[in-house]
């Protein structure tokens, strides 16, 4: 009786911990936060609080700006960031004249005229890379030594 109860208890404990152990193993190998047990989902990472190295594009536009023109501007900026393999979040604020600002790690870059937004995109990506370099742990990439290749 004791042996059967012990086996049942071990099977129950294994069934409860196996998914978390599997996810932790995948997280350890890939360092992808979506695999972290009880970690962030992709939606939470996308919609959650802004990380320090996130690029926030602030569109300062007049109130009478055409919505189609604003959508086209957002699409153009997003595709430019995609070319750098990075993403941005958009915020909008009212202003007398159109201007674009890029916020990275507490630094605001701009104002840029919408026609010269590309120069600001390049500067924002470089600032993001600097912020990420400064946040790396000393002595490595954060991976386990035997996984580094």
C-alpha positions in Angstrom: 0.0 0.0 0.0 2.8 2.4 1.0 4.7 1.6 -2.2 1.6 2.2 -4.4 0.9 5.6 -2.7 4.5 6.6 -3.1 4.5 5.8 -6.8 1.2 7.7 -7.2 2.6 10.7 -5.4 5.8 10.7 -7.5 3.7 10.4 -10.7 1.5 13.2 -9.7 4.5 15.4 -8.8 6.2 14.6 -12.1 3.0 15.4 -14.0 2.7 18.8 -12.3 6.4 19.8 -12.7 7.2 18.3 -16.2 5.7 21.2 -18.3 7.6 23.9 -16.2 10.8 21.8 -16.3 10.5 21.4 -20.1 9.9 25.2 -20.6 12.8 26.1 -18.3 15.0 23.8 -20.4 14.0 25.5 -23.6 14.4 28.9 -22.0 17.9 28.0 -20.9 18.8 26.8 -24.4 17.3 29.7 -26.4 17.1 32.6 -23.9 13.7 33.4 -25.5 11.5 34.9 -22.7 8.3 33.4 -24.1 9.6 30.0 -23.0 10.4 31.1 -19.5 8.1 29.3 -17.0 5.3 31.7 -15.9 7.1 34.2 -18.2 5.9 36.8 -20.5 3.7 35.9 -23.5 4.4 37.6 -26.9 1.3 39.7 -26.5 2.5 40.9 -23.0 5.9 41.7 -24.4 4.3 43.6 -27.3 1.7 45.5 -25.2 3.3 45.5 -21.8 5.5 48.1 -20.2 8.2 49.6 -22.3 11.6 48.2 -21.8 14.6 50.4 -21.4 16.0 49.6 -24.9 12.6 49.9 -26.7 12.5 52.6 -29.4 9.4 54.7 -29.0 8.5 56.9 -32.0 6.6 59.9 -31.0 4.6 61.5 -33.8 3.9 65.2 -33.0 1.2 66.1 -35.5 -1.3 68.9 -35.9 -4.8 68.0 -35.0 -6.1 68.4 -38.6 -3.6 65.7 -39.9 -5.2 63.4 -42.4 -5.6 59.9 -40.8 -4.5 58.2 -44.1 -1.3 60.3 -44.2 -0.6 59.4 -40.5 -1.1 55.7 -41.3 1.2 56.0 -44.3 3.9 57.7 -42.2 3.6 55.0 -39.5 3.9 52.3 -42.2 7.0 53.9 -43.7 8.7 54.3 -40.3 7.8 50.7 -39.4 9.2 49.3 -42.6 12.4 51.4 -42.1 12.8 49.9 -38.6 12.2 46.4 -40.1 15.1 46.9 -42.4 17.3 47.3 -39.2 15.6 44.2 -37.7 14.1 46.1 -34.9 10.7 47.3 -33.8 9.2 50.5 -32.6 6.2 51.6 -30.6 4.2 54.6 -31.7 2.8 57.4 -29.6 1.0 60.5 -30.9 0.8 63.9 -29.4 -0.7 67.2 -30.6 1.7 69.9 -32.0 1.5 73.0 -34.1 4.0 71.6 -36.7 4.7 68.0 -37.7 7.8 66.5 -36.0 9.1 63.1 -35.1 10.9 62.2 -32.0 12.6 58.9 -31.1 12.9 57.9 -27.4 15.5 55.3 -26.4 16.7 54.5 -22.9 15.6 57.9 -21.5 17.1 59.8 -24.4 14.9 61.8 -26.8 16.3 62.2 -30.3 14.7 64.9 -32.5 12.8 66.7 -33.6 13.0 65.4 -37.2 10.8 66.7 -40.0 8.8 63.8 -41.5 10.7 64.2 -44.7 14.0 63.5 -42.9 12.8 60.8 -40.5 15.3 58.3 -41.9 18.2 60.1 -40.3 16.5 59.8 -36.9 15.7 56.1 -37.4 19.4 55.4 -38.0 20.3 57.4 -34.9 17.6 55.6 -32.8 18.8 52.2 -33.8 22.4 53.1 -33.0 21.3 54.4 -29.6 19.3 51.2 -29.0 22.5 49.2 -29.7 24.5 51.3 -27.3 21.9 50.8 -24.5 21.9 47.1 -25.1 25.7 46.9 -25.0 25.7 48.7 -21.7 23.2 46.4 -20.2 25.0 43.1 -21.0 26.2 41.3 -17.9 29.9 41.5 -17.3 31.9 38.7 -18.8 29.5 37.2 -21.2 26.2 37.0 -23.1 24.1 35.6 -20.3 24.2 32.1 -21.6 25.5 29.2 -19.7 29.2 28.6 -20.5 28.7 25.2 -22.0 26.0 26.5 -24.3 28.2 29.4 -25.7 29.5 28.7 -29.2 
